[in-house]
Amino acid sequence: MTAKLWGMPGSLYTARARSYLIKQHFAFEEAIPGDPGWPEVTKAVGRWIIPVLQLADGTLIQDGVAIIDHIEVQGARRSAYPATPRHRAIAHVFELYGGEGLLRPAMHYRWNFDDANLDFLRTDFVRALFPGATPEVEAAVFDNASGRMRRARDGFGVSPETAGAVEASYHRFLALLDAHLAKHPYLLGGAPTLGDYALIGPLFAHLGRDPYPLAEMQRRAYHVWRWVERMNRPQALLDGYPSEALIADDGVPETLAALLRFVAEDYLPELAAHVAFANDWLAERPALAPGTNGLDSPGARAIGKARFDWHGHSIETLVMPYRFWLLDRLQAALTPEGKALLEETGLGALATLRTNRPVERVDNLEVWGAASN
């Protein structure tokens, strides 16, 4: 049996795993939830969630980060983890921001431009979820899927009132990333790392593939669009850049420092509000057993909503413990050099923001660990 990556073409989190496997020259086939084997996979995983990597021996690995780490342990063709302290800190910052901080523009540009996107999305979703459906079933499948995703869009702080701010923020991010990628083929130089694999999720699946945002990216940010192509090819595709080496001497060029400062402005207020909410939530549940998540539906991803100020708006977004797990990973990777870089770029709080209990992943669920001393 060849390894299978269960996911969807338009799935943000599938895009991370797919890109990594491609770059590792890992032999796999893609499988969709509409395939006959999917019910058994969801039963084994414990919830309907993608991506899932099914290895040749039948082993199932759920979550893009977990898939990357499994291959890294087995022996990656080229590690996603930089060896130097400042680059490793940066990789983890974008591992967090790429998969979580860009959800607002990803959901806005997918679900708020129906004139350009809707026909494409309807076909794309139904082909993955229920290939061969009759027109009546197709309509029901898409209405259910799109309705759920539009509710999720609202849960990430996207509304008619915030739409302008979402677009302005995304355009700034695109401009900064484009300026950096004009000089470097990947985030840290000549090869992709954790940060690239996180960023490719939203920047391919939603923003570099759906019709409206794809045209926006091609028009505004050629180098980002070309990086999206590069991240989905097994070759380095250096396009005339000098080498596959990372930036020398653990260096941080100004274009990269500018991106870090943007992350501090765009994402720190949300993350700080979520940590504060989670600590209040935990304080109300002193008897919560380690290894559980305290939710009526263990497969749910959010524990509530937190409010914070973002680019002139007071918004409320879903608090998902998965983000705290990524934050824990970032903090575990920090050295004095990494902490100093975060301080220099306005991200110093990432070294100290933490929930009173760590988040762990056990049996494909995010659960709370024992209280820290």
ChimeraX attribute file (.defattr): number of C-alpha atoms within 10 A of each C-alpha:
attribute: neighborCount
match mode: 1-to-1
recipient: residues
	/A:1	9
	/A:2	12
	/A:3	19
	/A:4	19
	/A:5	25
	/A:6	24
	/A:7	26
	/A:8	23
	/A:9	19
	/A:10	19
	/A:11	17
	/A:12	26
	/A:13	23
	/A:14	23
	/A:15	28
	/A:16	31
	/A:17	26
	/A:18	29
	/A:19	24
	/A:20	31
	/A:21	21
	/A:22	16
	/A:23	22
	/A:24	20
	/A:25	15
	/A:26	15
	/A:27	10
	/A:28	18
	/A:29	13
	/A:30	13
	/A:31	22
	/A:32	21
	/A:33	21
	/A:34	17
	/A:35	13
	/A:36	10
	/A:37	12
	/A:38	16
	/A:39	14
	/A:40	10
	/A:41	20
	/A:42	15
	/A:43	10
	/A:44	12
	/A:45	18
	/A:46	14
	/A:47	15
	/A:48	13
	/A:49	17
	/A:50	22
	/A:51	25
	/A:52	24
	/A:53	28
	/A:54	22
	/A:55	15
	/A:56	12
	/A:57	9
	/A:58	13
	/A:59	10
	/A:60	19
	/A:61	20
	/A:62	19
	/A:63	19
	/A:64	25
	/A:65	18
	/A:66	16
	/A:67	22
	/A:68	22
	/A:69	15
	/A:70	13
	/A:71	16
	/A:72	16
	/A:73	9
	/A:74	8
	/A:75	11
	/A:76	18
	/A:77	13
	/A:78	15
	/A:79	19
	/A:80	22
	/A:81	17
	/A:82	21
	/A:83	11
	/A:84	14
	/A:85	18
	/A:86	23
	/A:87	25
	/A:88	23
	/A:89	26
	/A:90	26
	/A:91	26
	/A:92	26
	/A:93	25
	/A:94	24
	/A:95	24
	/A:96	25
	/A:97	24
	/A:98	23
	/A:99	23
	/A:100	21
	/A:101	22
	/A:102	24
	/A:103	20
	/A:104	25
	/A:105	27
	/A:106	25
	/A:107	22
	/A:108	25
	/A:109	23
	/A:110	24
	/A:111	20
	/A:112	18
	/A:113	14
	/A:114	13
	/A:115	9
	/A:116	14
	/A:117	17
	/A:118	17
	/A:119	11
	/A:120	13
	/A:121	19
	/A:122	17
	/A:123	13
	/A:124	17
	/A:125	20
	/A:126	20
	/A:127	18
	/A:128	18
	/A:129	19
	/A:130	17
	/A:131	16
	/A:132	12
	/A:133	14
	/A:134	10
	/A:135	9
	/A:136	8
	/A:137	13
	/A:138	20
	/A:139	14
	/A:140	14
	/A:141	18
	/A:142	19
	/A:143	13
	/A:144	11
	/A:145	15
	/A:146	17
	/A:147	13
	/A:148	11
	/A:149	15
	/A:150	16
	/A:151	11
	/A:152	17
	/A:153	23
	/A:154	17
	/A:155	20
	/A:156	23
	/A:157	25
	/A:158	26
	/A:159	16
	/A:160	11
	/A:161	11
	/A:162	18
	/A:163	17
	/A:164	12
	/A:165	17
	/A:166	21
	/A:167	15
	/A:168	13
	/A:169	18
	/A:170	17
	/A:171	17
	/A:172	13
	/A:173	18
	/A:174	22
	/A:175	18
	/A:176	20
	/A:177	19
	/A:178	22
	/A:179	19
	/A:180	24
	/A:181	23
	/A:182	17
	/A:183	15
	/A:184	24
	/A:185	28
	/A:186	25
	/A:187	26
	/A:188	28
	/A:189	21
	/A:190	19
	/A:191	24
	/A:192	26
	/A:193	26
	/A:194	26
	/A:195	27
	/A:196	25
	/A:197	28
	/A:198	30
	/A:199	25
	/A:200	29
	/A:201	30
	/A:202	27
	/A:203	27
	/A:204	27
	/A:205	23
	/A:206	27
	/A:207	27
	/A:208	24
	/A:209	20
	/A:210	23
	/A:211	20
	/A:212	19
	/A:213	23
	/A:214	19
	/A:215	15
	/A:216	17
	/A:217	22
	/A:218	14
	/A:219	10
	/A:220	15
	/A:221	21
	/A:222	18
	/A:223	22
	/A:224	25
	/A:225	24
	/A:226	19
	/A:227	25
	/A:228	23
	/A:229	14
	/A:230	20
	/A:231	27
	/A:232	19
	/A:233	15
	/A:234	15
	/A:235	12
	/A:236	17
	/A:237	17
	/A:238	16
	/A:239	10
	/A:240	7
	/A:241	13
	/A:242	12
	/A:243	14
	/A:244	16
	/A:245	10
	/A:246	21
	/A:247	18
	/A:248	9
	/A:249	9
	/A:250	16
	/A:251	14
	/A:252	16
	/A:253	12
	/A:254	10
	/A:255	17
	/A:256	20
	/A:257	19
	/A:258	18
	/A:259	20
	/A:260	23
	/A:261	15
	/A:262	19
	/A:263	20
	/A:264	20
	/A:265	16
	/A:266	19
	/A:267	17
	/A:268	21
	/A:269	15
	/A:270	21
	/A:271	23
	/A:272	17
	/A:273	18
	/A:274	28
	/A:275	21
	/A:276	16
	/A:277	19
	/A:278	24
	/A:279	15
	/A:280	13
	/A:281	13
	/A:282	18
	/A:283	12
	/A:284	10
	/A:285	11
	/A:286	9
	/A:287	9
	/A:288	16
	/A:289	14
	/A:290	16
	/A:291	17
	/A:292	16
	/A:293	23
	/A:294	16
	/A:295	12
	/A:296	7
	/A:297	8
	/A:298	14
	/A:299	15
	/A:300	13
	/A:301	16
	/A:302	15
	/A:303	16
	/A:304	15
	/A:305	17
	/A:306	19
	/A:307	17
	/A:308	15
	/A:309	12
	/A:310	19
	/A:311	14
	/A:312	8
	/A:313	12
	/A:314	11
	/A:315	20
	/A:316	21
	/A:317	22
	/A:318	19
	/A:319	24
	/A:320	19
	/A:321	23
	/A:322	19
	/A:323	20
	/A:324	24
	/A:325	20
	/A:326	21
	/A:327	26
	/A:328	20
	/A:329	16
	/A:330	21
	/A:331	19
	/A:332	12
	/A:333	17
	/A:334	20
	/A:335	16
	/A:336	10
	/A:337	15
	/A:338	21
	/A:339	21
	/A:340	15
	/A:341	21
	/A:342	24
	/A:343	14
	/A:344	13
	/A:345	18
	/A:346	17
	/A:347	21
	/A:348	17
	/A:349	15
	/A:350	21
	/A:351	20
	/A:352	10
	/A:353	18
	/A:354	22
	/A:355	23
	/A:356	19
	/A:357	18
	/A:358	18
	/A:359	26
	/A:360	23
	/A:361	15
	/A:362	12
	/A:363	13
	/A:364	18
	/A:365	22
	/A:366	23
	/A:367	24
	/A:368	24
	/A:369	19
	/A:370	15
	/A:371	14
	/A:372	8
	/A:373	5
